[in-house]
Structure formats: C-alpha cells, structure tokens
Amino acid sequence: MLPSSVQKKPIALRGGRRVLNVQGFLLSIFVPWLVFTVLFYIMSFEFRYDYPNYAWGLSGVGVLLVVWAWRSRKLQRDAQRDILWSTYIFWALFISVIAAVVLGDVNFFYSMNPFYAAQTLNTYPNVDPSEQSATQMMDAGRLYFAPGSHVDATKAMGFKNLDIYCVAPIVKGEVKPETYDFWAAGINCCAGHSPEFHCGEVKSRGTRSGLRVMQQEQLPFFKLAVQQAESAYHIKALHPLFVYWLQDPVHAIYAFQREGYKYFILSSLTHFALNLVMVIMTAVFFVRVRHGQ
C-alpha cells in the first residue's frame, strides 16, 4: 500500500476545513518522475545494449508499480479514506511507465544503438574499392578509403518509400571494379532517378572516409536503390556495404551519443515540469473546488 501519509484523511482545521496532505503532494511530484527517469535510462543506454532481455524485464517492474498503485487506491477507497493523491499517483505512474518505455526505446533505436554498435565494430584503413570486396569487411564500422577514392555521383540512384533512400558507388580514380561493393548512402539527398547526389560531405574536398549505416530498418530500401542502379547503369553490386560519407567518422559516432544524452535529459526535465504543473493543478482543485476554499 501507499505510505500512510498518503492514505490518511487530511488534517481538520477550524471551521471544518481540511488542509492538503503535504507528503502526498510531494510523493506525487517525485515518484512518477523518478520512475520515468529510471525506466527511460534503462531502456536507452548501455544496460539495454548489453542485456536487452533484462532491460525489458525491468520495464515490467514499472507495470507492477502501476498495479501496486491501483491496488492501494482501491483499498483506500474501500476504507473510505481520502484517495486524491493515490488516484493521482496511479494515473501518473501509468502514463510515466508507458512514456518511459516508448521514448526510451526510440532514443535507443535512433541514437544509442548506432553509437554502441559502431564502438564494437572494426576500423579498416586504406580501403581500395577497386580491388577489395565488402565480404572482407563485414564487421566494418569505420572505413578510411585509399587516396583517390571518391563518390561517383554519375551513378547515383534513389528509391522512394515516403522518403528517398539515396545511394552512389564509391570508386577509386577511373577504375571500374568488377563489383561495386561500397556505397555512400543518405536519405532525401538526391534527385531519385537522375545522377545527382549530395549526401553527407560529398561536396567537401578530401573526404574519403565513411561510417557504416547502422539503422537496420533502412538497409532494405538502400539495397533496392542499388538494384535500380544496377539495372540503370549496367553494373554489378554483389555485396553492397553502405556508409555515410564523412570527413570524421569518429565525430559522427559521438554525435549519436550526444544526441541520446540530450534527448534523455530534455525528456526527464520536460516530464518533471509537466508533472509539477499537473500536481499543482490537482492541489488547486482540492483547495478551491472540492473543499470550497
């Protein structure tokens, strides 16, 4: 059950008035926020990457907290005790647990998972796209291409599925490889079916490195774009490997981490502010409406 300070009736004052339960007020501010913040952290960061099953299991603890709050509210109602703050805590926990799991999963999926995955993969220097095959580098996270390597925008292609998934082969000099295995990729940064490509830092002189595309849900669409390029330009791409064309892949990796932590901190602060406003509004309702003050 909830603490007795949350359960008991408010203290009687002169004239039959009752004051607000201060401890219930404070618990309503901090308990939902702490549950949200802890679950969000568990679902977003390294623990989730290393122990995904345990992370989802701990999110189930949040569900148990909601059930506990509902049960406590029911017992208080049956005992004809004041249920203002127990009712608030139940609904605030219900919303907080759902929001923490959903938003934490989004943060992990788009920011932290690419960061952790890139950290665990290998780095390959001096990659020659005219001689080497992507099958030799299936565990690549960062690739630094040999001097003379560049993105061949004349063979760019895009596949449209709401967004345009853009690809262009990475080549060395004027050599035409037997199979175009290395591809620069991006979203909404090409013209589709015409040879125009401005993804990543392709316009920056001297760029010849790439960070592997980690978002698994995007890879099928990039592969479809490559298949269209094979048909349009009469080339072969047996084992396409997709990278973001960048001058500094390490900086890009840590940009994922910074984005993940920023999203976590902003979400936690936003939850605290919104919950505080709702608690104050509930207190005003108690004082001015329910008790005629």
C-alpha positions in Angstrom: 0.0 0.0 0.0 1.0 3.6 -0.3 2.5 5.3 2.7 0.1 6.0 5.5 0.7 9.7 5.0 -0.9 9.4 1.5 -3.8 7.3 2.8 -4.9 9.2 5.8 -7.6 11.9 5.8 -6.4 15.5 5.6 -5.9 17.2 9.0 -9.0 19.0 10.3 -8.8 22.8 10.9 -11.1 25.3 12.5 -14.4 25.8 10.7 -14.3 22.1 9.5 -11.8 22.9 6.8 -9.1 20.3 5.8 -5.6 21.0 4.7 -3.8 19.4 1.8 -1.8 16.3 2.5 1.8 17.7 2.1 3.5 14.3 1.9 1.1 13.0 -0.6 1.7 16.2 -2.6 5.4 15.7 -2.6 5.2 12.0 -3.4 3.0 12.9 -6.4 5.7 15.2 -7.7 8.7 12.9 -7.3 7.6 9.3 -7.5 6.3 9.4 -11.1 9.3 11.5 -12.3 11.8 9.1 -10.7 10.1 6.1 -12.2 10.0 7.7 -15.6 13.7 8.8 -15.4 15.0 5.4 -14.2 13.0 3.4 -16.8 13.9 5.8 -19.6 17.6 5.4 -18.7 17.4 1.6 -18.5 15.6 1.4 -21.9 18.1 3.9 -23.6 21.6 3.2 -22.6 24.4 0.6 -22.2 22.4 -1.8 -20.0 19.8 -2.1 -22.7 22.5 -2.8 -25.3 24.4 -5.4 -23.2 21.3 -7.1 -21.5 18.2 -6.4 -23.7 16.1 -9.1 -22.1 16.8 -7.8 -18.6 16.0 -4.3 -19.7 12.6 -5.3 -20.9 12.1 -7.3 -17.7 12.9 -4.3 -15.6 10.3 -2.3 -17.6 7.9 -4.9 -16.3 8.7 -3.8 -12.8 7.2 -0.4 -13.8 4.0 -2.3 -14.7 4.0 -3.9 -11.3 4.3 -0.4 -9.7 1.2 0.7 -11.6 -0.7 -2.4 -10.4 0.5 -1.7 -6.9 -0.7 1.9 -7.1 -4.1 0.8 -8.4 -4.4 -1.8 -5.6 -3.5 0.8 -2.9 -6.1 3.2 -4.3 -8.8 0.5 -4.2 -8.0 -0.4 -0.6 -8.2 3.3 0.4 -11.5 3.8 -1.3 -12.9 0.7 0.3 -11.8 2.0 3.7 -13.4 5.4 2.9 -10.1 7.2 3.1 -9.2 10.2 1.0 -8.0 9.0 -2.4 -6.9 12.2 -4.1 -3.2 11.7 -4.2 -3.4 7.9 -4.5 -5.6 8.4 -7.6 -3.1 10.9 -9.0 -0.1 8.7 -8.4 -1.8 5.8 -10.1 -2.6 7.7 -13.3 0.8 9.5 -13.3 2.6 6.2 -12.9 0.5 4.6 -15.6 1.4 7.4 -18.1 5.0 7.6 -16.9 5.8 3.9 -17.4 4.3 3.9 -20.9 6.1 7.1 -21.9 9.4 5.9 -20.5 9.4 2.6 -22.3 8.3 4.1 -25.6 10.5 7.2 -25.6 13.5 5.2 -24.2 13.1 2.6 -27.0 13.0 5.4 -29.6 16.1 7.0 -28.1 18.0 3.7 -28.0 16.9 2.8 -31.6 17.9 6.1 -33.2 20.8 7.3 -31.1 22.4 5.0 -28.6 22.2 1.7 -30.5 24.2 3.1 -33.6 26.7 4.6 -31.1 27.3 1.3 -29.3 27.3 -0.8 -32.5 29.9 1.5 -34.1 32.1 1.2 -31.0 32.1 -2.6 -31.2 32.9 -2.9 -34.9 36.3 -2.8 -36.6 38.1 0.1 -38.3 39.6 -0.5 -41.8 42.3 1.8 -43.1 43.4 2.3 -46.8 40.4 0.5 -48.3 40.7 0.3 -52.1 37.2 0.0 -53.6 38.6 -1.0 -57.0 40.4 -4.1 -55.6 38.8 -5.1 -52.3 35.4 -6.7 -51.6 32.9 -5.8 -48.9 32.8 -9.5 -47.9 36.3 -9.0 -46.4 34.9 -6.3 -44.2 31.6 -7.5 -42.9 32.5 -6.3 -39.4 33.5 -2.8 -40.5 32.2 0.2 -38.6 34.6 2.8 -39.9 36.3 2.8 -43.3 39.1 5.0 -44.5 39.5 4.7 -48.2 42.7 4.9 -50.2 43.8 8.2 -51.8 42.0 8.9 -55.0 38.7 7.3 -53.8 35.6 9.4 -54.3 31.8 9.1 -54.6 30.7 8.6 -58.3 27.6 10.8 -58.4 27.1 9.9 -62.1 25.8 6.5 -60.9 23.6 7.8 -58.1 20.2 6.4 -57.6 17.3 6.8 -55.2 14.4 4.5 -54.1 11.3 6.3 -52.9 9.3 4.9 -50.0 7.9 8.1 -48.4 11.5 9.2 -48.1 14.0 8.9 -50.9 16.8 6.4 -50.0 19.8 7.6 -51.9 23.0 5.7 -52.9 26.1 6.3 -55.0 29.1 4.0 -55.5 32.5 4.7 -54.0 35.2 4.2 -56.6 39.0 4.9 -56.9 40.0 7.1 -59.8 38.6 6.0 -63.1 38.9 2.3 -62.4 35.7 0.3 -62.9 35.6 -2.5 -60.4 34.0 -5.9 -61.2 31.5 -5.4 -58.4 30.6 -2.1 -56.8 30.5 -3.1 -53.2 31.0 0.2 -51.4 28.2 2.7 -51.5 27.7 6.1 -49.9 24.1 6.5 -48.6 21.7 9.0 -47.2 18.1 10.0 -47.1 16.4 12.7 -49.1 19.7 14.0 -50.5 19.4 13.0 -54.2 17.1 13.6 -57.1 16.0 10.0 -57.4 16.5 8.7 -60.9 18.9 11.3 -62.1 22.6 11.4 -61.4 22.5 13.9 -58.5 23.9 13.1 -55.1 24.7 15.4 -52.2 24.5 13.2 -49.1 26.9 13.5 -46.2 30.0 15.5 -47.0 30.3 14.5 -50.6 30.9 18.2 -51.6 33.8 18.6 -49.2 37.2 18.2 -51.0 39.4 15.5 -49.5 36.7 13.5 -47.9 37.4 9.7 -48.2 36.0 8.0 -45.1 32.7 6.5 -44.1 30.7 5.5 -41.1 28.7 2.3 -41.7 24.9 2.7 -41.8 23.7 1.1 -38.5 19.9 1.5 -38.8 18.8 -2.0 -39.9 15.4 -0.9 -40.9 16.9 1.4 -43.6 19.1 -1.2 -45.3 16.4 -3.0 -47.4 15.5 0.3 -49.1 19.1 1.2 -49.8 19.5 -2.3 -51.3 16.5 -1.6 -53.5 18.1 1.6 -54.7 21.3 -0.3 -55.5 19.3 -2.8 -57.5 17.8 0.0 -59.5 21.3 1.4 -60.1 22.5 -2.0 -61.3 19.7 -2.0 -63.9 20.1 1.6 -64.9 23.9 1.7 -65.3 24.5 -1.9 -66.2 26.8 -2.6 -63.2 27.1 -5.3 -60.6 26.9 -4.9 -56.8 27.1 -8.4 -55.3 27.6 -7.4 -51.6 26.8 -3.7 -51.1 28.0 -2.1 -47.9 26.5 1.3 -47.1 28.3 4.2 -45.3 27.7 7.8 -44.5 30.4 9.7 -46.5 32.2 11.8 -43.8 35.4 13.6 -43.1 35.4 12.5 -39.5 33.5 9.3 -38.7 34.6 9.4 -35.0 33.0 12.8 -34.5 29.8 11.4 -36.1 29.8 8.4 -33.8 30.0 10.6 -30.7 27.3 12.8 -32.2 24.9 9.9 -31.8 25.9 9.6 -28.1 25.5 13.4 -27.5 22.0 13.3 -29.2 21.0 10.3 -27.0 22.0 12.0 -23.7 20.5 15.3 -24.8 17.2 13.6 -25.6 17.3 11.8 -22.2 17.9 15.0 -20.2 15.3 17.0 -22.1 12.7 14.3 -21.7 13.4 14.0 -17.9 13.2 17.7 -17.4 10.1 18.0 -19.5 8.4 15.2 -17.6 9.3 16.9 -14.3 7.9 20.2 -15.4 4.6 18.8 -16.8 4.1 16.6 -13.8 4.7 19.5 -11.4 2.1 21.6 -13.3 -0.4 18.8 -13.1 0.2 18.3 -9.3 -0.3 22.0 -8.7 -3.5 22.0 -10.7 -4.7 19.0 -8.7 -3.9 20.8 -5.5 -5.8 23.9 -6.6 -8.8 21.6 -7.5 -8.6 20.1 -4.0 -8.5 23.5 -2.2 -10.9 25.6 -4.3 -13.4 23.1 -5.7 -13.6 20.0 -3.5 -13.3 21.9 -0.2 -14.8 25.2 -1.2 -11.8 27.2 -0.3 
